Amino acid sequence: MHKKTSNKEFYIERLNIVTEYIQTHLDAKITLNELSKLSHFSAYHFHKIMKAMLKEPIGAYIVRVRLEQAAQQLQYTGKAIEQIAYSVGYETPSSLSKQFKNHFGISPTEYRNGKIATHKQTIRMETKLNIKKPKMVQLEPKNVLYCKLQGPYQELDYATAWEQLWGEVKNQKLFTAGIEHIGISYDDPNLTEQEKIRYDACLVIHKPAKPKGSVGVKTLNAGMFAMFHYTGSYKNLSQVYDFIFNEWLLNSPYQLRDEPLRERYRNNPQRTEESKLKTEIYIPIQPLS
């Protein structure tokens, strides 16, 4: 017999549905009534449940995610501010500018100019960090089991998340060759408050699966990625990303697509020396327009 889903598991399943919908519809008008129906929570309790689980009101969450996405595009793409505003759901650039300045303390133009100035001072770290030159790859869609984690990257309970995922592989008899460990980081620690940083631990699977409690099911999008091979401690990943974004990307013929970054972990950190850990880093890219 299957264990009955607890209330907490039920709420997490619904939260995953709502936050995934928001993440993939930032360029559209998102109404709270629509999200309430999507969650299947009572309209009377929707806001309280969301606030309790997100640690902030759902409206504030949507605004924050939009502004952080706008900041990433300002920093790492050459898109016009008007284009960025529309892509994250603002009807006018002035609306974005007003909320951006209220949230970050500076205007979008000041943010972009300030980031360009700091790029010139970046120190190259490629040889120190053992990063190989990237390979351009076209990935097919990948079906995954996933667990959502939130908080500072260095403090997340990754071990428990992987244990839960492998538990569902066993329970649902999903084991096959070619299962991959994928991590998806949604937020930049330089932009997002530490306790609000979002991360998905994913297992790529090859059989139909069902969500169960905190373990969800979704499909990772196909697309073009720059794949970097990095060997070394996970503690240095922030420096690896500094190199990729501040050195490689700015000198490449590519720009970022509106898609989260991915990491593929090639060996078990519990059985491998830190200096020998192998990570594939996938940066979603497209040719400069």
N, C-alpha and C positions, 0 to 999 in steps of 0.2 A: 504493500500500500504506500502511496505517496504521502509524505508529511504535509499537513494542511498549511497553506501559506499564512504567515502571521500578518498582523496589521502593519507592522513596520515594513515587511517585505512588499505588501500590497501598495503602500504609499510610495516606496522607492520605485516600484515598477511604473507607477503613474507619473512620478516626478521625472523619470528618465524619458518618458514619452513627451512630456511638456518641454523640457529643456532641449531635447533633440529637435523638436519642431521649431523652437525659437532660433536655434543655431542655424538651421537650414532655410529660414524665412526672414533673415534680417533685412532684406531689401523690400519686404512687403509690409502692409499694414497688419499689425498683430493686435487683435482685440482680446481683452481679458475674458469676455464672454465666450469667445472662441476657444481659448485655452481651458476655460472651466469645463466646457463640453468635451474637449479632447481628453481631459484628465478623468472624466466620469465622477468627479467629486461634486457634491452638492454645491450650488452657487452660493449658499449661505456660509459654507465653511472653506471654500476654495482659497481665499486670501490668507486665512489663518494657517491652513495646512502648508501652503507654499512658503509663507514667511518663516514658519517654524523649521522647514526643511532646508530652505535656501539661506537662512540667517539674514534675510533682507526681504522687503516687499517685492512681489513679482514685477511690479512696474519699474522699480529701481533696478532690478536685475536686468530687465530688457534694455533699459537706457545704458547701463554700465557695459553690457556686452557689445552694444552697438558702438559706443564711444571707443572702447578698447580695440574693436575691429577697425574703426576709422584711424586710430593712432598707428596701428600696424601698417595700414596701407599708406599713410603719410610718410612713414619711416622707410618702407621697403619697396614702394612702387613710385612711378612717375605720374600717376593719375592726377588729374585736376581735382581740386577740392570740391568743385561742383559735382563731378562724377562720383567721388567718394561719398559725398552726402547722400546722393540718390541710392547708391549701392548698399547703404546701411539703414535705409528707411526714412531719411529726412526729405521733406518736400522742397526745402530751399537750403542753399549753403549757409544762409544767415542763421537758420535754426540750429544747424550742426555747430556753427561757430560759437553761438551763445551757450549751448550746453557743454561744448568741449572746454571752453574757458572756465565755466563754472565748476567743471569736474577736475580739470588738470591745472587750472590757474593760469594758463596761457592760451593764445589763439592757435588754431590749426597751422597758420602760416608761421608763427613763432616756433611752434613745435617742430615743424619740418625744417626750418632753417637752423634751429639749434642742433638737431640730429645730424644734419649734413656737416656742421662745423666739427662735431665730436668725431665723426668718421675719419677725418683727416689725421687725428691723433692716435688712431688705433694701432697697436703694435702687432706685427705679424707673429702668429703662434703655430703655424702649420707644422714645422719640424719638431717642435717641443711636444706637441700633442699627438703626433703620429696619425695624421689625417691624410688619407690618400685622395687623389684628384677624383672628382665625382664622375659617375657614369649616368648618362641620360637614359631613363627607362620609361616605358609605357606600361603601367600596371592595369590589369583587368580588375573588375569588381571582386571584392573578397567578402564572404559571409563570415561573421564573427560572433562569438559569445563575448560579452563585455561586462565589466564592473566599473562603476563611476567612483572616483575618489576625489576628495577636495581638501585643500590645505597646502602648506609649503611642500614643494617637491621632495625635499630631503627628509621630510617627516612622515610621508604617506606610508600606509601599511601595505606595501606591495605584496609581501609574502602571503598575507591572508587573502588578498584578491586573487592571486594565481591559484591558491589552494581551492577557493570557491569555484573558479572556472574549471579546473581539472576535475573537481567533484561532480560538476554537471556533465562533463565529457563522459565520466564513468557512469553516472546515473542514467543518462540518456543514450548510452552506448554509441558515442560519436567518434570513438577513436579511429583514426586512419593515419596513414603516412602523410607527412607534409603539413602537420599542424605547426603554425608559426606563433611566436610570442610577439605581439605588437603593442606598443605604447603610444597613445595619442595625447599630446600636450596642447591644450587649447589656449593657454594664457602665458603672457610674458611677465615674469616676476618684476620687471622694471615698470610695468604698467598697472598690474593688478595687485590688490592687497593680498598678502600671503595666505590668509585664511580662506580666500575666495578663489584660489587657483584651482583649475579643473583638469583632471587627467582620467583617461580611460585605459584600463588594462584589458587587452583583447587577445583572444585565441582564434586564429583563422581555422575554420572547420569546413568539412566537405560533405556533411550530411545535414538534412533538415533538422532544426532544433527549435525548442520552445523556450520563452523566457521563464525564469523561475526566481521569484524574490528579487534580490539585488543583482542577479545575473540577467542581463538583457540580451537581445538578439538584434543585429542590424547588418547592413551591407556597407562596406567601405567603398567609396566611389572610385571608378576607374580614372585614369588621367596620367599626365606626364609628370615625372619627378626627377630631380637630381639626387642620385643615391651616393652618399658618402660612406666610406668604410672608416670606422674609428676603432682603434685598439687602445684600451686604457680604462682607468677608473671612471665609474659613473659620476664621481664627484667633480670631474672636470668637464662634464657635458655643457655646463653654462658657458665655459670658455670656448668649447667647440662651436657652439651656436654663435658666440660673438665673432669668431673667425668667419663662419659661413656667411652671416648676414653683413658684417662690417667690412669684410675683405673680399670673399669670393663673389657674393651676389652683386655687389656694386660694380664689379669689374667684369661681369658676365653679360651675355646678350639675352638674359632672361629677367622676368619679373615674377613675383609671387602670384599664384592663383588664390582665390578665396576658398581655401581648403586647409584643414589642420595639418600640422606636421606629424610625421610618423617615425617611430623608432622600432627597429626589429632587433631583438636580443638573441644572439647566436649561441650563447653558452650560459650555463647555470652559475650565477654569482656565488652560490653556496658551495660550489665545487671547483671554482676557478680563481686563481690569483687575480687581484684587482688589476694589475698591470697587463693581464692577458685577456681581459673581457673584450669581446668583439660586439660592436654595435653597428647596424646599418641605419643611417639617418636619411629619411626621405623628405625632400623639400619640394612642395607642389609648385611647379613653375609653368610658364608659357613664354613664348618669344616676345620680346619687346614690341609693342604696337607702334 
